[in-house]
Amino acid sequence: MRVAVIGGGWAGLAAAVELTAAGVQTTLYEAGRVLGGRARGVEVDGRRLDNGQHILLGAYRDTLALMRRVGADPDELFARRPLRVIDNTGFRLALPRLPAPLNVAWGLLSASGVSLGEKLRTALWMDGIKRRGFKLARETTVAEWLDDAGQTGALRRHLWEPLCLAALNLPAERASAQLFANVLRDSLGSSRREDTDLLLPRVDLGQLLPEPAGRWLQAHGAQIRLSRRVSQITEAESGIAIDGEPFTAAIIATAPQHVGALWPAAATNYAYEPIATVYRNFVPKMKSSFPLSNRLGGHCQWVVDRGDGMLACVLSGHGEWEKLDDAALAAALDEELGLPNPNDWQKVIREKRATFSACPGLHRPDFKTANPRLVLAGDYTWADYPATLEGAVRSGLRAARQITNI
């Protein structure tokens, strides 16, 4: 059996590793010069950075298992911290190292700037959601869901809306409530305390999975063809032909906007949301009390302390920031942060199609196609989640297992 995997992002890597481990002769195609897709490392002015910030959760079980499989140790590559939400207004919610669900209950009840009545109402609301299995009666937006539940106080502004934007890359007024509920189910609603932990990368994204997976694949006999954009997939006597080369089967693991050019029947018509990351150095070198903080009232939503004086400012979803050029955007964020002595170095990385728009009622395609020898992988095919690395990895594993069962 010869199988082609088209796309070297996290879904494609998961599929290729699973196939290769099962003894399948695997060829991985990647149009770019490096593996990783929309979550990869980049080198800028001698610095190893990321093309965007990704904070993983302890609930990303398949991603962590895949890392271990290819020789990347999560215990070394991540700083594991109990979930903490803090922002520039003084709000603070921190989960202690207590068994679930006591950790969430204590974190909620000890949150600053929230009345006791609101805390108790929120606790009862969350208990009700959990009892219903996080299944909503109807598909709606997060904002409408919170309105219906009476979640209109401080926790909405400081907790639910920032978490929604971080998880779905959409503001609450446009985001799918059911997808957000699914995220809460597997994090704050989990029976495992460690699922709520933040996993803060100590290295760039390339060193987390793409580079170790690439080395593992080559060591186990897989072929990796970088800078190779596939232009045509056709049905053939052997099964599937990739630009005329015969394969038994194939997995399309590209971003959704590229699928239709390869297999028109699987084309999508999604809207997309951008993400910008603005890297900035400050002198003297500073160290934050906690490496992740939320920002309210400006362009920037999250600030990540990357260490050694470097901050990464994250701007999620469409906004006025898109009208600013890189220099103006960096200057605006310097003013927002109000930190002394930024040096001259800066880097702005914009991903115009960072995620699909996870709106209510979004159609998610079946990963199977009309041809049993051709399947799809990618975060957009994992209908339980918005665009996440865990969804991408799970979709790749599922696609590979489908192929090996032909």
C-alpha positions as CSV (number, residue, x, y, z in Angstrom):
1,M,0.0,0.0,0.0
2,R,1.3,3.4,-1.0
3,V,-0.5,6.4,0.4
4,A,0.0,10.1,-0.3
5,V,-0.7,12.8,2.3
6,I,-1.1,16.2,0.8
7,G,-0.4,19.0,3.3
8,G,2.3,19.0,6.0
9,G,0.4,20.9,8.7
10,W,-0.5,19.2,12.0
11,A,-3.3,17.2,10.4
12,G,-1.1,15.9,7.6
13,L,1.7,15.1,10.0
14,A,-0.6,13.2,12.3
15,A,-1.9,11.2,9.3
16,A,1.6,10.5,8.0
17,V,2.9,9.3,11.4
18,E,-0.2,7.1,11.9
19,L,0.2,5.5,8.4
20,T,3.9,5.0,8.7
21,A,3.6,3.4,12.1
22,A,1.1,1.0,10.6
23,G,3.6,-0.1,8.0
24,V,2.2,1.9,5.1
25,Q,4.6,3.4,2.5
26,T,3.8,7.1,3.0
27,T,4.7,10.1,0.9
28,L,4.0,13.5,2.4
29,Y,3.6,16.5,0.1
30,E,4.1,20.1,1.4
31,A,3.9,23.2,-0.7
32,G,6.0,25.2,1.7
33,R,9.6,25.0,2.5
34,V,9.0,23.8,6.1
35,L,6.5,21.6,7.8
36,G,3.8,22.9,10.2
37,G,1.3,24.7,8.0
38,R,-0.4,27.5,10.0
39,A,1.4,26.5,13.2
40,R,5.1,26.6,12.4
41,G,8.3,28.1,13.4
42,V,9.9,31.0,11.5
43,E,13.3,32.6,11.6
44,V,13.4,36.4,11.6
45,D,16.7,38.4,12.1
46,G,18.3,35.4,13.7
47,R,15.4,34.8,16.1
48,R,13.2,31.7,16.2
49,L,9.6,32.9,16.3
50,D,6.2,31.5,15.5
51,N,3.9,32.5,12.6
52,G,1.2,32.9,15.3
53,Q,0.7,32.2,19.0
54,H,-0.8,28.9,20.0
55,I,-1.5,28.1,23.7
56,L,-2.3,24.5,24.2
57,L,-4.4,22.9,26.9
58,G,-3.9,19.8,29.0
59,A,-7.0,18.5,27.3
60,Y,-5.1,18.2,24.0
61,R,-4.5,14.5,24.7
62,D,-4.0,13.3,21.1
63,T,-1.6,16.1,20.3
64,L,0.5,15.3,23.4
65,A,0.4,11.6,22.6
66,L,1.6,12.3,19.0
67,M,4.4,14.5,20.3
68,R,5.6,11.7,22.6
69,R,5.3,9.2,19.7
70,V,7.8,11.2,17.6
71,G,10.2,11.8,20.4
72,A,9.1,15.3,21.6
73,D,8.7,15.4,25.3
74,P,5.8,17.7,26.4
75,D,7.2,17.9,29.9
76,E,10.4,19.5,28.6
77,L,8.8,21.6,25.8
78,F,5.9,23.1,27.7
79,A,5.6,25.1,31.0
80,R,2.5,23.6,32.5
81,R,0.5,26.1,34.5
82,P,-3.0,25.9,36.1
83,L,-5.4,28.1,34.2
84,R,-5.2,31.8,35.1
85,V,-7.1,34.7,33.5
86,I,-5.8,38.1,34.3
87,D,-6.3,41.4,32.5
88,N,-5.2,45.0,32.5
89,T,-8.2,46.1,34.7
90,G,-7.1,44.1,37.7
91,F,-9.4,41.1,37.1
92,R,-8.0,37.8,38.3
93,L,-9.2,34.3,38.2
94,A,-6.8,31.5,39.1
95,L,-7.5,27.8,39.3
96,P,-5.7,26.0,42.2
97,R,-4.2,22.5,42.0
98,L,-7.3,20.8,43.4
99,P,-9.2,17.9,41.9
100,A,-11.9,18.7,39.3
101,P,-14.5,20.2,39.7
102,L,-13.3,21.7,43.0
103,N,-10.5,23.6,41.1
104,V,-13.0,25.4,38.9
105,A,-15.4,26.1,41.8
106,W,-12.7,27.6,43.9
107,G,-11.3,29.6,41.0
108,L,-14.7,31.0,40.3
109,L,-15.6,31.9,43.9
110,S,-12.2,33.5,44.5
111,A,-12.3,35.7,41.3
112,S,-11.6,39.3,42.0
113,G,-14.0,42.1,41.1
114,V,-17.1,39.9,40.9
115,S,-20.0,40.0,43.3
116,L,-20.9,36.9,45.3
117,G,-24.3,36.7,43.8
118,E,-22.9,36.7,40.2
119,K,-20.5,33.9,41.2
120,L,-23.2,31.7,42.6
121,R,-25.5,32.3,39.6
122,T,-22.6,31.4,37.3
123,A,-21.8,28.3,39.3
124,L,-25.5,27.1,39.0
125,W,-25.5,27.9,35.3
126,M,-22.3,25.9,34.7
127,D,-23.7,23.0,36.7
128,G,-26.8,23.0,34.6
129,I,-24.8,23.0,31.4
130,K,-22.8,20.1,32.6
131,R,-25.9,18.1,33.5
132,R,-27.2,18.6,30.0
133,G,-23.9,17.3,28.6
134,F,-23.0,20.7,27.2
135,K,-25.7,20.2,24.5
136,L,-27.6,23.4,23.7
137,A,-31.3,23.4,22.9
138,R,-30.6,25.4,19.7
139,E,-27.8,26.8,17.7
140,T,-27.1,30.4,18.5
141,T,-24.3,32.9,19.1
142,V,-22.3,33.0,22.3
143,A,-23.7,36.5,23.0
144,E,-27.3,35.3,22.7
145,W,-26.5,32.2,24.8
146,L,-25.0,34.4,27.6
147,D,-27.9,36.8,27.4
148,D,-30.4,34.0,27.8
149,A,-28.5,32.7,30.8
150,G,-28.3,36.1,32.5
151,Q,-24.6,36.1,32.1
152,T,-24.4,39.9,31.7
153,G,-22.0,40.9,34.5
154,A,-18.3,41.1,35.1
155,L,-17.6,37.5,34.3
156,R,-19.0,37.9,30.8
157,R,-16.6,40.8,30.1
158,H,-13.5,39.4,31.8
159,L,-13.9,35.7,31.3
160,W,-16.4,34.3,28.8
161,E,-15.9,36.8,26.0
162,P,-12.1,36.7,26.2
163,L,-12.1,32.9,26.3
164,C,-14.6,32.8,23.3
165,L,-12.3,35.1,21.3
166,A,-9.2,33.0,22.2
167,A,-10.9,29.7,21.4
168,L,-12.9,30.5,18.3
169,N,-11.1,33.6,17.0
170,L,-14.5,35.3,16.8
171,P,-16.2,37.8,19.1
172,A,-19.1,36.5,21.1
173,E,-21.6,38.3,18.9
174,R,-20.7,36.1,15.9
175,A,-19.3,32.9,17.4
176,S,-21.1,29.6,17.6
177,A,-22.4,28.9,21.1
178,Q,-22.4,25.1,20.6
179,L,-18.7,25.0,19.6
180,F,-17.8,27.2,22.5
181,A,-19.8,24.9,24.8
182,N,-17.8,22.0,23.4
183,V,-14.5,23.7,24.3
184,L,-15.8,24.4,27.8
185,R,-16.9,20.7,28.1
186,D,-13.4,19.5,27.5
187,S,-11.6,22.1,29.6
188,L,-13.5,23.7,32.5
189,G,-16.1,21.0,32.4
190,S,-13.7,18.1,32.4
191,S,-13.4,15.6,35.2
192,R,-9.6,15.7,34.9
193,R,-8.0,18.6,36.6
194,E,-5.0,18.6,34.3
195,D,-7.3,19.2,31.3
196,T,-7.7,22.8,32.4
197,D,-3.9,23.5,32.5
198,L,-2.3,25.9,30.1
199,L,0.6,24.5,28.2
200,L,2.9,27.4,27.4
201,P,5.6,26.5,24.8
202,R,9.2,27.0,25.8
203,V,10.3,26.7,22.2
204,D,8.9,27.7,18.8
205,L,6.1,25.8,17.3
206,G,8.4,24.0,14.8
207,Q,10.2,22.3,17.7
208,L,7.0,21.1,19.3
209,L,5.8,18.8,16.5
210,P,6.7,19.6,12.9
211,E,10.4,19.1,13.1
212,P,10.4,16.0,15.4
213,A,7.7,14.5,13.3
214,G,9.7,15.2,10.1
215,R,12.7,13.5,11.6
216,W,10.7,10.5,12.8
217,L,9.0,10.1,9.4
218,Q,12.3,10.0,7.5
219,A,13.8,7.7,10.1
220,H,10.9,5.3,9.5
221,G,11.1,5.3,5.7
222,A,8.5,7.9,4.8
223,Q,9.2,10.3,1.9
224,I,8.8,14.1,2.5
225,R,8.6,16.3,-0.5
226,L,8.9,19.9,0.5
227,S,8.2,22.9,-1.8
228,R,6.0,20.5,-3.8
229,R,2.5,21.8,-4.6
230,V,0.2,19.1,-5.9
231,S,-1.8,20.4,-8.8
232,Q,-4.0,17.4,-9.7
233,I,-5.7,14.4,-8.1
234,T,-7.3,11.9,-10.3
235,E,-8.9,8.4,-10.0
236,A,-6.6,5.8,-11.5
237,E,-6.5,2.0,-12.0
238,S,-4.2,1.8,-9.0
239,G,-6.5,3.8,-6.9
240,I,-5.5,7.5,-6.9
241,A,-3.0,9.4,-9.0
242,I,-1.2,12.5,-7.6
243,D,0.1,14.6,-10.6
244,G,0.1,11.3,-12.5
245,E,2.0,9.3,-9.9
246,P,0.0,6.2,-8.8
247,F,-0.9,5.6,-5.2
248,T,-3.2,3.2,-3.4
249,A,-5.0,6.0,-1.6
250,A,-4.6,9.6,-0.6
251,I,-5.4,12.0,2.2
252,I,-6.1,15.7,1.5
253,A,-4.8,17.6,4.5
254,T,-4.6,21.1,3.1
255,A,-6.3,24.2,4.5
256,P,-10.0,24.2,3.5
257,Q,-9.6,27.0,0.9
258,H,-7.3,24.8,-1.2
259,V,-9.3,21.6,-1.2
260,G,-11.7,22.5,-4.0
261,A,-8.8,22.9,-6.5
262,L,-7.8,19.3,-5.8
263,W,-11.1,17.7,-5.4
264,P,-14.0,20.0,-6.5
265,A,-16.7,17.8,-4.8
266,A,-15.1,18.7,-1.4
267,A,-14.9,22.4,-2.0
268,T,-15.9,24.7,0.9
269,N,-17.1,28.3,0.9
270,Y,-16.0,29.5,4.3
271,A,-15.4,33.0,5.5
272,Y,-12.1,33.4,7.4
273,E,-10.7,35.3,10.3
274,P,-7.2,36.9,10.6
275,I,-4.7,36.9,13.4
276,A,-1.8,39.2,13.8
277,T,1.2,38.7,16.1
278,V,3.3,41.7,16.9
279,Y,6.7,40.9,18.4
280,R,8.4,43.6,20.4
281,N,11.5,43.8,22.6
282,F,11.8,45.9,25.7
283,V,14.8,47.0,27.6
284,P,15.7,46.6,30.3
285,K,14.6,43.0,30.1
286,M,11.4,42.4,32.0
287,K,9.6,39.3,33.3
288,S,5.9,39.1,33.8
289,S,4.3,37.6,36.9
290,F,2.4,35.3,34.6
291,P,3.3,34.8,30.9
292,L,-0.2,35.3,29.5
293,S,-2.5,38.2,30.1
294,N,-5.7,39.6,28.5
295,R,-6.0,43.2,27.3
296,L,-9.3,45.1,27.2
297,G,-10.1,48.3,25.4
298,G,-7.6,48.4,22.6
299,H,-6.3,46.6,19.5
300,C,-4.5,43.9,21.4
301,Q,-6.4,41.1,23.1
302,W,-3.6,38.9,24.6
303,V,0.0,39.5,25.5
304,V,2.4,36.5,25.7
305,D,5.7,36.9,27.5
306,R,8.1,35.0,25.4
307,G,11.0,35.6,27.8
308,D,14.2,37.5,27.4
309,G,12.3,40.8,27.2
310,M,10.2,39.8,24.2
311,L,6.4,40.2,24.2
312,A,4.1,38.8,21.6
313,C,0.9,40.8,21.2
314,V,-2.0,38.9,19.7
315,L,-4.8,40.5,17.7
316,S,-7.6,38.1,16.8
317,G,-10.4,38.4,14.3
318,H,-11.3,41.4,12.0
319,G,-10.9,44.8,13.4
320,E,-9.6,48.4,13.0
321,W,-6.0,47.1,13.4
322,E,-6.2,45.7,9.8
323,K,-6.1,49.3,8.5
324,L,-2.7,50.0,10.1
325,D,0.6,49.2,8.5
326,D,3.2,47.3,10.5
327,A,5.0,50.4,11.9
328,A,1.7,52.1,12.9
329,L,0.4,49.0,14.5
330,A,3.5,48.4,16.5
331,A,3.4,52.1,17.7
332,A,-0.2,51.8,18.7
333,L,0.5,48.7,20.7
334,D,3.5,50.4,22.4
335,E,1.1,53.1,23.5
336,E,-1.5,50.5,24.7
337,L,1.0,48.6,26.8
338,G,2.6,51.7,28.2
339,L,5.9,49.9,28.9
340,P,9.2,51.8,29.0
341,N,12.0,51.7,26.5
342,P,10.9,49.5,23.6
343,N,13.9,49.0,21.3
344,D,13.9,49.5,17.6
345,W,13.3,45.8,16.7
346,Q,9.8,44.7,15.8
347,K,8.1,42.1,13.7
348,V,4.5,41.9,12.6
349,I,3.2,38.5,11.3
350,R,-0.3,38.6,9.7
351,E,-2.2,35.4,8.9
352,K,-5.1,36.6,6.8
353,R,-6.8,33.2,6.8
354,A,-5.8,32.0,10.2
355,T,-9.1,30.2,11.0
356,F,-12.4,29.5,9.4
357,S,-15.2,31.6,10.8
358,A,-16.9,29.4,13.4
359,C,-20.3,30.9,13.2
360,P,-23.6,29.3,14.2
361,G,-24.8,26.7,11.7
362,L,-21.5,26.4,9.9
363,H,-21.5,23.3,7.6
364,R,-18.7,20.9,8.4
365,P,-17.9,18.4,5.7
366,D,-17.7,14.6,6.1
367,F,-14.1,13.5,6.1
368,K,-15.1,10.7,3.6
369,T,-15.5,11.4,-0.1
370,A,-17.4,9.5,-2.7
371,N,-14.1,7.7,-3.4
372,P,-13.3,5.4,-0.5
373,R,-9.6,5.7,-1.3
374,L,-9.6,9.5,-0.8
375,V,-10.4,11.1,2.6
376,L,-10.0,14.5,4.1
377,A,-8.2,15.8,7.2
378,G,-7.9,19.2,8.7
379,D,-9.3,21.1,11.7
380,Y,-12.4,22.1,9.6
381,T,-13.4,18.4,9.3
382,W,-13.4,17.8,13.1
383,A,-16.9,19.1,13.6
384,D,-16.8,19.0,17.4
385,Y,-14.3,21.8,17.7
386,P,-13.5,25.2,16.2
387,A,-10.1,25.6,14.4
388,T,-7.7,24.0,16.9
389,L,-4.5,22.1,16.8
390,E,-6.2,19.2,18.7
391,G,-8.9,19.1,16.1
392,A,-6.4,19.0,13.3
393,V,-4.4,16.1,14.9
394,R,-7.5,14.1,15.6
395,S,-8.7,14.5,12.1
396,G,-5.4,13.3,10.7
397,L,-5.4,10.2,12.9
398,R,-9.0,9.5,11.9
399,A,-8.2,9.8,8.2
400,A,-5.2,7.5,8.4
401,R,-7.2,4.8,10.3
402,Q,-9.9,5.0,7.6
403,I,-7.3,4.4,4.9
404,T,-5.6,1.5,6.7
405,N,-9.0,-0.2,7.0
406,I,-9.7,-0.2,3.2
